[in-house]
Amino acid sequence: MDLNFLLRGLAIGFSIATPVGPVGVLCILRTLAEGRVSGLFSGLGAATADAIYGCVAGFGVTFISSILINQQILFRLTGGLFLCYLGVKTFLARPSEQSASTTRHFGLAGAYASTFFLTLTNPMTILSFAAIFAVLGLVSTGGNFVSAALLVLGIFFGSASWWFLLSGGISLFRSRFSLNWLHWVSRVSGIIILGFGLIVLVSLVG
């Protein structure tokens, strides 16, 4: 039944998004520093990338999947360097006290684009999809376009729902953080993100 693919897509998207990683750290930091909207846009960038990977798996585009897996070194190098850049930039950032309502559209676009690129260049994302698809028995949609489309739609909304919950939950505590606390959160977040990047780069020579 086609509806099953939508429900399973929701489960896959939510499962892929929930592990704490660099995108989660960025979402939390941006929610605290700039407001819920900025944190949510950061999450939606990752959800869009998840949906693209879901497209590759759901529509059975095996040659693209093979390219992504075979080019893991390039993806790790690109993703690792980008993480290091984001880590240093986050560490040196000085969060302002401006509210989410005054956040510039360029800032929201940048928040979205950075997590989209970060998730898209992470080779572990496609491997995670492959593992979860195997566990849930979703190796193929049988060539059914509607089933595949519902699966991808479910993945996007499943992932997006997690980022909506995370940014909404964190925003409840935003008023308790002074500007000085935000500076420290930025520094700690920058170190964590930089650490993720270094781990990825070190894995290239391991």
Backbone as ProteinMPNN parsed JSONL, in Angstrom:
{"seq_chain_A": "MDLNFLLRGLAIGFSIATPVGPVGVLCILRTLAEGRVSGLFSGLGAATADAIYGCVAGFGVTFISSILINQQILFRLTGGLFLCYLGVKTFLARPSEQSASTTRHFGLAGAYASTFFLTLTNPMTILSFAAIFAVLGLVSTGGNFVSAALLVLGIFFGSASWWFLLSGGISLFRSRFSLNWLHWVSRVSGIIILGFGLIVLVSLVG", "coords_chain_A": {"N_chain_A": [[0.85, -1.201, 0.0], [0.561, 2.238, -0.853], [0.508, 4.218, 1.123], [1.94, 3.155, 3.191], [4.581, 3.556, 2.427], [4.852, 6.284, 2.759], [4.568, 6.518, 5.548], [6.709, 4.963, 6.409], [8.745, 6.428, 5.282], [8.588, 8.755, 6.842], [9.442, 7.683, 9.272], [12.056, 6.935, 8.611], [13.237, 9.41, 7.863], [13.053, 10.834, 10.293], [14.614, 9.198, 11.939], [17.125, 9.369, 10.721], [17.743, 12.036, 11.157], [17.853, 12.475, 13.933], [20.29, 11.622, 15.404], [22.909, 13.172, 17.272], [24.985, 15.502, 15.804], [27.269, 17.524, 13.814], [25.416, 19.178, 12.434], [23.255, 19.231, 14.168], [24.441, 20.549, 16.334], [24.938, 23.047, 15.178], [22.299, 23.852, 14.653], [21.238, 24.092, 17.253], [22.941, 26.093, 18.305], [22.438, 28.271, 16.55], [19.75, 28.659, 17.021], [19.771, 29.531, 19.67], [21.348, 31.839, 19.421], [20.239, 33.396, 17.335], [17.552, 32.903, 17.13], [14.476, 30.966, 16.804], [13.654, 30.657, 14.103], [15.99, 30.829, 12.548], [17.353, 28.571, 13.495], [15.546, 26.59, 12.669], [15.609, 26.886, 9.849], [18.213, 26.075, 9.43], [17.977, 23.373, 10.07], [16.158, 22.598, 8.066], [17.698, 22.746, 5.792], [19.33, 20.507, 6.084], [17.308, 18.572, 6.054], [16.401, 18.766, 3.426], [18.636, 17.85, 2.01], [18.655, 15.251, 2.999], [16.296, 14.339, 1.819], [17.053, 14.355, -0.856], [18.99, 12.344, -0.912], [17.273, 10.319, -0.198], [15.761, 10.251, -2.483], [17.575, 9.203, -4.316], [17.863, 6.617, -3.316], [15.162, 5.757, -3.132], [14.119, 5.975, -5.756], [15.693, 4.235, -6.997], [18.132, 4.914, -8.233], [20.746, 3.666, -9.054], [23.273, 4.068, -10.227], [24.007, 6.638, -9.499], [24.094, 6.327, -6.761], [26.241, 4.554, -6.61], [28.323, 6.181, -7.518], [28.398, 8.087, -5.47], [29.182, 6.507, -3.293], [31.607, 5.442, -4.228], [33.141, 7.714, -4.46], [33.874, 8.47, -1.906], [36.197, 9.403, -0.638], [36.683, 11.936, -1.767], [34.327, 13.216, -0.962], [34.599, 13.084, 1.819], [36.901, 14.607, 2.206], [36.056, 17.136, 1.229], [33.801, 17.597, 2.874], [35.02, 17.43, 5.424], [36.87, 19.574, 5.394], [35.065, 21.684, 5.107], [33.653, 21.477, 7.495], [35.702, 22.094, 9.304], [36.139, 24.74, 8.575], [33.612, 25.853, 9.245], [33.694, 25.339, 11.97], [35.841, 26.955, 12.932], [34.874, 29.455, 12.138], [32.529, 29.581, 13.653], [33.583, 29.503, 16.238], [34.902, 31.957, 16.362], [32.825, 33.69, 16.058], [30.635, 36.369, 17.084], [27.892, 36.368, 18.753], [24.897, 38.193, 18.268], [22.345, 40.22, 19.829], [20.092, 40.427, 18.398], [16.733, 39.795, 17.401], [14.895, 36.964, 16.058], [13.098, 37.959, 14.252], [14.306, 40.1, 13.055], [16.304, 39.049, 11.637], [18.32, 38.879, 8.784], [17.327, 38.063, 5.435], [19.356, 36.985, 3.9], [20.908, 35.868, 5.838], [19.277, 33.753, 6.726], [19.134, 32.273, 4.377], [21.811, 31.605, 4.155], [22.102, 30.031, 6.454], [20.475, 27.873, 5.802], [21.72, 26.958, 3.405], [24.305, 26.237, 4.252], [23.981, 23.987, 5.999], [22.704, 22.301, 4.257], [24.673, 21.812, 2.295], [26.606, 20.71, 3.967], [25.376, 18.338, 4.889], [24.928, 17.054, 2.469], [27.487, 16.513, 1.553], [28.322, 14.578, 3.22], [29.399, 11.408, 3.375], [28.47, 9.418, 5.015], [25.785, 9.72, 5.24], [24.394, 8.604, 2.994], [25.134, 5.97, 3.406], [23.946, 5.477, 5.829], [21.276, 5.655, 5.095], [21.126, 3.43, 3.409], [21.525, 1.37, 5.257], [19.303, 1.668, 7.016], [17.196, 1.363, 5.22], [17.547, -1.3, 4.557], [17.054, -2.561, 7.001], [14.355, -1.918, 7.413], [13.237, -3.193, 5.331], [13.098, -1.92, 2.856], [14.348, -2.059, 0.328], [13.732, -1.647, -2.31], [11.334, 0.238, -4.212], [9.937, -1.016, -6.023], [9.813, 0.109, -8.531], [7.666, 1.755, -8.667], [6.434, 4.882, -9.223], [4.779, 6.593, -7.71], [4.89, 5.444, -5.139], [7.626, 5.745, -4.595], [7.809, 8.547, -4.635], [6.162, 9.238, -2.455], [7.632, 8.075, -0.455], [10.002, 9.625, -0.456], [8.892, 12.118, 0.137], [7.934, 11.575, 2.688], [10.37, 11.15, 4.01], [11.515, 13.717, 3.931], [9.654, 15.262, 5.467], [9.723, 13.816, 7.812], [12.37, 14.186, 8.681], [12.359, 17.006, 8.805], [10.479, 17.401, 10.813], [11.831, 16.655, 13.114], [13.779, 18.692, 13.296], [12.123, 20.852, 13.606], [10.994, 20.308, 16.101], [13.342, 20.298, 17.669], [14.467, 22.915, 17.327], [12.307, 24.393, 18.267], [12.093, 23.474, 20.916], [14.603, 24.214, 22.015], [14.44, 26.96, 21.734], [12.823, 27.733, 23.81], [14.454, 28.047, 25.946], [15.992, 30.15, 25.314], [15.798, 32.791, 26.308], [17.013, 32.641, 28.73], [19.677, 32.717, 28.35], [22.406, 34.759, 28.571], [24.242, 37.354, 26.785], [26.924, 36.926, 27.225], [26.951, 34.233, 27.92], [26.193, 33.172, 25.465], [28.419, 33.718, 23.924], [30.221, 31.897, 25.017], [28.897, 29.512, 24.405], [29.102, 29.602, 21.634], [31.873, 29.328, 21.325], [32.376, 26.776, 22.456], [30.731, 25.233, 20.773], [31.994, 25.735, 18.332], [34.45, 24.456, 18.746], [33.581, 21.804, 19.004], [32.44, 21.329, 16.454], [34.69, 21.767, 14.841], [36.186, 19.652, 15.794], [34.705, 17.46, 14.797], [35.237, 17.86, 12.081], [38.05, 17.488, 11.968], [38.217, 14.824, 12.733], [37.005, 13.58, 10.536], [38.857, 14.272, 8.53], [41.192, 13.054, 9.493], [40.413, 10.419, 9.255], [40.847, 9.924, 6.623], [43.471, 9.253, 6.289], [43.704, 7.112, 7.811]], "CA_chain_A": [[0.0, 0.0, 0.0], [1.396, 3.42, -1.002], [0.571, 4.97, 2.374], [3.008, 2.566, 4.014], [5.851, 4.177, 2.056], [4.869, 7.603, 3.393], [4.804, 6.318, 6.98], [8.084, 4.481, 6.584], [9.603, 7.572, 4.976], [8.591, 9.597, 8.041], [10.284, 7.019, 10.268], [13.442, 7.003, 8.147], [13.696, 10.797, 7.97], [13.219, 11.178, 11.712], [15.735, 8.407, 12.458], [18.371, 9.896, 10.157], [18.001, 13.387, 11.674], [17.98, 12.589, 15.395], [21.622, 11.532, 16.03], [23.574, 14.469, 17.471], [26.171, 15.699, 14.981], [27.574, 18.939, 13.576], [24.214, 19.925, 12.05], [22.511, 19.435, 15.404], [25.138, 21.578, 17.105], [24.675, 24.32, 14.505], [20.892, 24.179, 14.847], [21.092, 24.546, 18.638], [23.642, 27.37, 18.459], [21.746, 29.33, 15.809], [18.488, 28.929, 17.708], [20.082, 30.328, 20.855], [21.945, 33.128, 19.072], [19.467, 34.193, 16.382], [16.128, 32.628, 17.228], [13.939, 29.697, 16.323], [13.573, 30.607, 12.641], [17.334, 30.516, 12.042], [17.613, 27.167, 13.802], [14.692, 25.761, 11.829], [16.136, 26.927, 8.483], [19.404, 25.228, 9.433], [17.5, 21.998, 10.006], [15.51, 22.332, 6.786], [18.76, 22.492, 4.82], [19.692, 19.099, 6.241], [16.157, 17.765, 5.629], [16.388, 18.764, 1.958], [19.694, 16.933, 1.573], [18.171, 13.899, 3.305], [15.298, 13.994, 0.802], [17.773, 14.072, -2.104], [19.542, 10.993, -0.768], [16.126, 9.427, -0.239], [15.408, 10.158, -3.908], [18.535, 8.288, -4.944], [17.533, 5.26, -2.883], [13.774, 5.422, -3.42], [13.868, 5.83, -7.186], [16.583, 3.203, -7.505], [19.151, 5.473, -9.126], [21.906, 2.943, -8.547], [24.556, 4.584, -10.727], [24.345, 7.798, -8.659], [24.478, 5.771, -5.467], [27.584, 3.998, -6.759], [29.251, 7.309, -7.607], [28.508, 8.676, -4.134], [29.951, 5.612, -2.436], [32.964, 5.31, -4.766], [33.851, 8.974, -4.288], [33.844, 8.795, -0.481], [37.385, 10.172, -0.247], [36.445, 13.328, -2.152], [33.264, 13.739, -0.103], [35.144, 13.258, 3.174], [37.819, 15.74, 2.169], [35.257, 18.353, 1.099], [33.012, 17.76, 4.088], [35.909, 17.683, 6.554], [37.375, 20.953, 5.291], [33.942, 22.596, 5.351], [33.4, 21.421, 8.931], [36.764, 22.865, 9.96], [35.837, 26.156, 8.31], [32.471, 26.235, 10.069], [34.114, 25.31, 13.358], [36.629, 28.166, 13.211], [33.976, 30.604, 11.998], [31.626, 29.582, 14.808], [34.375, 29.836, 17.423], [35.243, 33.383, 16.334], [31.614, 34.497, 15.905], [30.155, 37.129, 18.228], [26.427, 36.384, 18.64], [24.235, 39.462, 18.579], [21.11, 40.085, 20.584], [18.955, 40.707, 17.521], [15.715, 38.75, 17.432], [14.726, 36.237, 14.802], [12.297, 38.76, 13.332], [15.144, 41.069, 12.37], [17.357, 38.329, 10.937], [18.281, 39.16, 7.357], [17.014, 36.912, 4.599], [20.62, 36.381, 3.489], [21.336, 35.038, 6.959], [18.477, 32.536, 6.701], [19.575, 31.515, 3.203], [23.123, 31.058, 4.494], [21.892, 28.96, 7.428], [19.927, 26.751, 5.037], [22.697, 26.453, 2.432], [25.461, 25.63, 4.91], [23.649, 22.644, 6.475], [22.393, 21.503, 3.065], [25.959, 21.384, 1.73], [27.268, 19.865, 4.955], [24.73, 17.022, 4.876], [25.078, 16.466, 1.142], [28.872, 16.054, 1.367], [28.629, 13.571, 4.238], [29.191, 10.075, 2.78], [27.801, 8.544, 5.97], [24.343, 9.872, 5.082], [23.896, 7.604, 2.056], [25.344, 4.662, 4.023], [22.911, 5.36, 6.852], [20.035, 5.366, 4.379], [21.191, 2.047, 2.939], [21.354, 0.492, 6.416], [17.927, 1.76, 7.515], [16.327, 0.768, 4.2], [17.68, -2.75, 4.666], [16.395, -2.976, 8.243], [12.912, -1.776, 7.259], [12.773, -3.921, 4.167], [12.776, -0.977, 1.781], [15.437, -2.081, -0.636], [13.227, -1.119, -3.573], [9.914, 0.6, -4.264], [9.344, -1.801, -7.104], [9.659, 0.91, -9.737], [6.424, 2.528, -8.589], [6.773, 6.29, -9.069], [4.002, 7.163, -6.605], [5.452, 4.923, -3.896], [8.922, 6.382, -4.383], [7.569, 9.955, -4.32], [5.64, 9.289, -1.089], [8.753, 7.734, 0.423], [10.869, 10.807, -0.387], [8.126, 13.141, 0.854], [7.949, 11.184, 4.096], [11.72, 11.371, 4.539], [11.699, 15.155, 4.157], [8.838, 15.723, 6.586], [10.208, 13.149, 9.019], [13.569, 14.909, 9.099], [11.971, 18.373, 9.152], [9.751, 17.404, 12.083], [12.818, 16.639, 14.19], [14.395, 20.015, 13.404], [11.082, 21.731, 14.142], [10.92, 20.031, 17.536], [14.589, 20.695, 18.312], [14.572, 24.38, 17.365], [11.239, 24.888, 19.137], [12.431, 23.169, 22.303], [15.747, 25.018, 22.432], [14.043, 28.371, 21.789], [12.185, 27.979, 25.101], [15.497, 28.383, 26.918], [16.823, 31.221, 24.767], [15.764, 33.991, 27.151], [17.844, 32.414, 29.915], [21.084, 32.83, 27.979], [22.906, 36.124, 28.403], [25.161, 37.479, 25.66], [28.188, 36.313, 27.638], [26.765, 32.788, 27.804], [26.17, 32.841, 24.047], [29.81, 33.71, 23.461], [30.81, 30.628, 25.424], [28.24, 28.47, 23.614], [29.713, 29.674, 20.301], [33.226, 28.78, 21.394], [32.293, 25.327, 22.66], [30.176, 24.667, 19.546], [33.044, 25.8, 17.32], [35.426, 23.395, 19.028], [32.945, 20.518, 18.691], [32.326, 21.209, 14.995], [36.064, 21.603, 14.352], [36.567, 18.277, 16.132], [34.082, 16.588, 13.8], [35.973, 18.023, 10.835], [39.368, 16.86, 12.091], [38.008, 13.359, 12.74], [36.768, 13.188, 9.146], [40.115, 14.397, 7.772], [42.117, 12.03, 9.988], [39.955, 9.12, 8.736], [41.352, 9.783, 5.259], [44.81, 8.674, 6.327], [43.643, 5.978, 8.721]], "C_chain_A": [[0.88, 1.244, 0.0], [1.556, 4.202, 0.301], [1.664, 4.443, 3.292], [4.358, 3.194, 3.706], [5.968, 5.568, 2.662], [5.198, 7.472, 4.874], [6.231, 5.854, 7.248], [9.082, 5.582, 6.257], [9.71, 8.511, 6.159], [9.518, 9.008, 9.097], [11.762, 7.111, 9.894], [13.996, 8.414, 8.316], [13.958, 11.205, 9.397], [14.433, 10.468, 12.297], [17.08, 8.934, 11.979], [18.751, 11.218, 10.827], [18.367, 13.417, 13.149], [19.387, 12.44, 15.975], [22.296, 12.903, 16.12], [24.867, 14.506, 16.667], [26.415, 17.17, 14.765], [26.359, 19.768, 13.19], [23.359, 20.211, 13.279], [23.118, 20.529, 16.256], [24.866, 22.958, 16.51], [23.233, 24.78, 14.722], [20.659, 24.734, 16.25], [21.717, 25.922, 18.822], [22.882, 28.503, 17.783], [20.389, 29.653, 16.43], [18.717, 29.822, 18.91], [20.544, 31.732, 20.486], [21.018, 34.01, 18.243], [17.966, 33.937, 16.422], [15.711, 31.335, 16.548], [13.95, 29.575, 14.81], [14.918, 30.227, 12.036], [17.685, 29.061, 12.299], [16.81, 26.243, 12.919], [15.192, 25.732, 10.389], [17.407, 26.079, 8.367], [19.0, 23.762, 9.316], [16.876, 21.643, 8.671], [16.527, 22.108, 5.674], [19.181, 21.034, 4.862], [18.562, 18.191, 5.766], [16.076, 17.673, 4.107], [17.44, 17.813, 1.405], [19.296, 15.489, 1.852], [17.179, 13.434, 2.25], [15.968, 13.651, -0.53], [18.379, 12.673, -2.059], [18.421, 9.956, -0.781], [15.645, 9.208, -1.66], [16.286, 9.126, -4.607], [18.182, 6.845, -4.604], [16.131, 4.856, -3.32], [13.474, 5.196, -4.884], [14.839, 4.835, -7.829], [17.621, 3.701, -8.47], [20.501, 4.916, -8.695], [23.228, 3.521, -9.022], [24.987, 5.815, -9.935], [24.804, 7.324, -7.292], [25.897, 5.22, -5.51], [28.636, 5.098, -6.807], [29.489, 7.904, -6.225], [29.373, 7.82, -3.222], [31.395, 5.513, -2.91], [33.801, 6.572, -4.58], [33.871, 9.427, -2.818], [35.02, 9.654, -0.057], [37.191, 11.646, -0.558], [35.387, 13.964, -1.248], [33.778, 13.992, 1.317], [36.073, 14.456, 3.239], [37.045, 17.054, 2.133], [34.47, 18.63, 2.376], [33.865, 18.085, 5.307], [36.44, 19.101, 6.558], [36.273, 21.964, 5.591], [33.59, 22.629, 6.837], [34.441, 22.228, 9.699], [36.531, 24.363, 9.776], [34.687, 26.64, 9.189], [32.844, 26.286, 11.548], [34.871, 26.56, 13.756], [35.741, 29.397, 13.153], [33.037, 30.714, 13.188], [32.361, 29.988, 16.076], [34.645, 31.333, 17.51], [34.019, 34.291, 16.267], [31.266, 35.204, 17.207], [28.644, 37.26, 18.098], [25.846, 37.733, 19.04], [22.952, 39.183, 19.349], [19.885, 40.368, 19.718], [18.0, 39.529, 17.53], [15.599, 38.095, 16.076], [13.967, 37.069, 13.783], [13.118, 39.778, 12.559], [16.293, 40.403, 11.626], [17.233, 38.554, 9.439], [18.009, 37.89, 6.56], [18.285, 36.219, 4.142], [21.128, 35.459, 4.585], [20.574, 33.723, 6.999], [18.882, 31.651, 5.526], [20.929, 30.865, 3.474], [23.011, 29.908, 5.473], [21.396, 27.699, 6.731], [20.993, 26.113, 4.149], [23.855, 25.721, 3.11], [25.161, 24.209, 5.385], [23.26, 21.72, 5.328], [23.682, 20.94, 2.476], [26.662, 20.414, 2.664], [26.693, 18.457, 4.947], [24.952, 16.312, 3.555], [26.478, 15.907, 0.921], [29.28, 15.012, 2.402], [28.355, 12.18, 3.669], [28.461, 9.126, 3.712], [26.279, 8.633, 5.83], [23.78, 8.799, 4.162], [24.065, 6.199, 2.628], [24.301, 4.422, 5.107], [21.568, 5.023, 6.218], [20.006, 3.907, 3.935], [20.927, 1.074, 4.084], [19.904, 0.491, 6.9], [16.945, 1.154, 6.514], [16.363, -0.754, 4.321], [16.933, -3.281, 5.892], [14.874, -2.957, 8.089], [12.361, -2.501, 6.031], [12.394, -3.033, 3.003], [13.905, -0.906, 0.768], [14.998, -1.473, -1.957], [11.758, -0.759, -3.448], [9.228, -0.091, -5.422], [9.102, -1.012, -8.371], [8.391, 1.741, -9.761], [6.745, 3.981, -8.276], [6.062, 6.905, -7.877], [4.563, 6.713, -5.262], [6.771, 5.596, -3.567], [8.749, 7.845, -3.98], [7.066, 10.116, -2.891], [6.744, 8.983, -0.083], [9.659, 8.95, 0.63], [10.181, 11.928, 0.392], [8.118, 12.846, 2.353], [9.298, 11.432, 4.74], [11.937, 12.846, 4.852], [10.929, 15.616, 5.387], [9.237, 15.047, 7.9], [11.428, 13.851, 9.577], [13.217, 16.315, 9.573], [11.257, 18.436, 10.495], [10.712, 17.381, 13.267], [13.425, 18.022, 14.392], [13.392, 21.036, 13.928], [10.98, 21.56, 15.663], [12.167, 20.523, 18.266], [14.695, 22.209, 18.428], [13.504, 24.976, 18.282], [11.547, 24.658, 20.598], [13.559, 24.04, 22.832], [15.355, 26.486, 22.592], [13.382, 28.724, 23.122], [13.194, 28.422, 26.155], [16.325, 29.591, 26.492], [16.907, 32.434, 25.691], [16.652, 33.866, 28.386], [19.332, 32.588, 29.624], [21.453, 34.298, 27.776], [23.86, 36.146, 27.223], [26.5, 36.82, 25.984], [28.107, 34.792, 27.521], [26.784, 32.359, 26.336], [27.566, 32.823, 23.443], [30.468, 32.368, 23.795], [30.202, 29.455, 24.658], [28.834, 28.427, 22.209], [31.1, 29.038, 20.299], [33.219, 27.264, 21.545], [31.768, 24.647, 21.397], [31.222, 24.648, 18.436], [34.072, 24.707, 17.504], [34.859, 22.029, 18.664], [32.875, 20.297, 17.18], [33.701, 21.016, 14.357], [36.552, 20.184, 14.622], [35.98, 17.274, 15.159], [34.857, 16.644, 12.484], [37.324, 17.333, 10.859], [39.262, 15.333, 12.086], [37.807, 12.853, 11.331], [38.057, 13.205, 8.348], [41.126, 13.328, 8.197], [41.728, 10.652, 9.438], [40.452, 8.872, 7.323], [42.709, 9.102, 5.218], [44.872, 7.452, 7.231], [43.572, 4.646, 7.99]], "O_chain_A": [[1.844, 1.314, 0.762], [2.613, 4.78, 0.555], [2.244, 5.194, 4.076], [5.19, 3.352, 4.599], [7.062, 5.989, 3.04], [6.015, 8.228, 5.399], [6.874, 6.3, 8.198], [10.143, 5.666, 6.877], [10.793, 9.014, 6.457], [10.283, 9.729, 9.737], [12.614, 7.337, 10.753], [15.092, 8.596, 8.847], [14.965, 11.85, 9.69], [15.195, 11.061, 13.061], [18.055, 8.946, 12.73], [19.932, 11.492, 11.043], [19.115, 14.294, 13.578], [19.674, 13.089, 16.98], [22.261, 13.69, 15.174], [25.735, 13.648, 16.829], [25.828, 17.998, 15.463], [26.265, 20.935, 13.569], [22.804, 21.301, 13.417], [22.4, 21.343, 16.836], [24.599, 23.916, 17.235], [22.983, 25.964, 14.95], [19.959, 25.733, 16.416], [21.111, 26.813, 19.417], [22.7, 29.571, 18.368], [19.934, 30.795, 16.371], [17.956, 30.76, 19.149], [20.183, 32.704, 21.15], [21.001, 35.229, 18.417], [17.193, 34.677, 15.813], [16.483, 30.705, 15.825], [14.227, 28.498, 14.282], [14.985, 29.404, 11.123], [18.247, 28.39, 11.433], [17.321, 25.221, 12.462], [15.201, 24.672, 9.764], [17.648, 25.446, 7.34], [19.603, 23.003, 8.558], [17.036, 20.522, 8.187], [16.26, 21.373, 4.723], [19.367, 20.397, 3.825], [18.816, 17.158, 5.148], [15.726, 16.627, 3.562], [17.184, 17.066, 0.46], [19.565, 14.602, 1.042], [17.209, 12.277, 1.831], [15.508, 12.763, -1.248], [18.3, 11.915, -3.025], [18.59, 8.855, -1.304], [15.179, 8.124, -2.009], [15.808, 8.294, -5.378], [18.196, 5.966, -5.466], [15.927, 3.75, -3.82], [12.67, 4.331, -5.23], [14.814, 4.621, -9.04], [17.968, 3.007, -9.426], [21.296, 5.604, -8.054], [24.215, 3.471, -8.288], [26.179, 6.027, -9.716], [25.769, 7.842, -6.731], [26.666, 5.394, -4.565], [29.708, 4.971, -6.215], [30.625, 8.19, -5.848], [30.197, 8.339, -2.469], [32.313, 5.5, -2.09], [35.029, 6.506, -4.547], [33.882, 10.624, -2.532], [34.871, 10.536, 0.788], [37.488, 12.508, 0.269], [35.533, 15.11, -0.821], [33.429, 14.996, 1.938], [36.044, 15.227, 4.198], [37.331, 17.973, 2.901], [34.47, 19.748, 2.891], [33.484, 18.918, 6.13], [36.461, 19.76, 7.598], [36.513, 22.977, 6.248], [33.266, 23.687, 7.377], [34.105, 22.958, 10.632], [36.705, 25.149, 10.708], [34.771, 27.704, 9.803], [32.379, 27.154, 12.288], [34.587, 27.161, 14.792], [35.833, 30.278, 14.007], [32.777, 31.813, 13.679], [31.825, 30.732, 16.897], [34.621, 31.912, 18.596], [34.138, 35.509, 16.401], [31.561, 34.708, 18.295], [28.158, 38.16, 17.413], [26.26, 38.333, 20.032], [22.538, 38.032, 19.491], [18.778, 40.53, 20.231], [18.429, 38.382, 17.655], [16.125, 38.588, 15.078], [14.167, 36.907, 12.579], [12.678, 40.269, 11.52], [17.15, 41.078, 11.055], [16.141, 38.428, 8.885], [18.405, 36.793, 6.952], [18.305, 34.995, 4.006], [21.702, 34.406, 4.31], [21.164, 32.68, 7.277], [18.965, 30.43, 5.658], [21.171, 29.725, 3.078], [23.731, 28.917, 5.354], [21.845, 26.594, 7.035], [21.156, 24.892, 4.136], [24.331, 24.704, 2.605], [25.985, 23.313, 5.201], [23.456, 20.507, 5.405], [23.776, 19.745, 2.192], [27.243, 19.422, 2.223], [27.444, 17.482, 4.992], [25.143, 15.096, 3.526], [26.646, 14.934, 0.186], [30.442, 14.608, 2.459], [27.195, 11.807, 3.498], [27.89, 8.133, 3.261], [25.563, 7.724, 6.253], [22.793, 8.148, 4.506], [23.237, 5.325, 2.369], [23.828, 3.3, 5.285], [20.814, 4.204, 6.742], [18.987, 3.23, 4.069], [20.209, 0.088, 3.922], [19.34, -0.571, 7.165], [15.974, 0.508, 6.908], [15.332, -1.417, 4.201], [16.266, -4.314, 5.829], [14.184, -3.858, 8.566], [11.168, -2.428, 5.736], [11.476, -3.349, 2.246], [14.359, 0.177, 0.398], [15.802, -0.851, -2.651], [11.022, -1.372, -2.675], [8.083, 0.213, -5.757], [8.283, -1.405, -9.201], [8.077, 2.366, -10.774], [7.263, 4.29, -7.203], [6.667, 7.656, -7.113], [4.696, 7.523, -4.345], [7.02, 5.972, -2.422], [9.45, 8.335, -3.095], [7.493, 11.03, -2.186], [6.784, 9.56, 1.004], [10.035, 9.265, 1.759], [10.81, 12.603, 1.206], [8.275, 13.747, 3.177], [9.37, 11.874, 5.887], [12.474, 13.191, 5.905], [11.488, 16.287, 6.255], [9.104, 15.637, 8.972], [11.527, 14.088, 10.781], [13.706, 16.768, 10.607], [11.408, 19.408, 11.236], [10.453, 18.004, 14.297], [13.571, 18.477, 15.526], [13.772, 21.982, 14.618], [10.892, 22.536, 16.408], [12.069, 21.097, 19.35], [14.98, 22.731, 19.506], [13.763, 25.949, 18.991], [11.3, 25.528, 21.434], [13.491, 24.546, 23.952], [15.867, 27.177, 23.472], [13.381, 29.889, 23.521], [12.84, 29.085, 27.13], [17.239, 30.011, 27.202], [17.972, 33.034, 25.837], [17.001, 34.867, 29.011], [20.151, 32.604, 30.543], [20.889, 34.984, 26.924], [24.247, 35.095, 26.712], [27.131, 36.225, 25.111], [29.055, 34.14, 27.086], [27.328, 31.307, 26.002], [27.863, 32.015, 22.562], [31.173, 31.783, 22.973], [30.908, 28.512, 24.302], [29.045, 27.349, 21.654], [31.452, 28.3, 19.379], [33.955, 26.555, 20.858], [32.288, 23.609, 20.989], [31.33, 23.674, 17.69], [34.52, 24.098, 16.532], [35.557, 21.193, 18.088], [33.206, 19.22, 16.685], [33.862, 20.203, 13.447], [37.24, 19.585, 13.795], [36.663, 16.341, 14.738], [35.104, 15.617, 11.851], [37.708, 16.671, 9.894], [40.103, 14.642, 11.512], [38.363, 11.822, 10.953], [38.334, 12.282, 7.582], [41.832, 12.767, 7.359], [42.595, 9.816, 9.183], [40.476, 7.728, 6.868], [43.057, 8.451, 4.233], [45.924, 6.836, 7.404], [43.515, 3.594, 8.627]]}, "name": "protein", "num_of_chains": 1, "seq": "MDLNFLLRGLAIGFSIATPVGPVGVLCILRTLAEGRVSGLFSGLGAATADAIYGCVAGFGVTFISSILINQQILFRLTGGLFLCYLGVKTFLARPSEQSASTTRHFGLAGAYASTFFLTLTNPMTILSFAAIFAVLGLVSTGGNFVSAALLVLGIFFGSASWWFLLSGGISLFRSRFSLNWLHWVSRVSGIIILGFGLIVLVSLVG"}
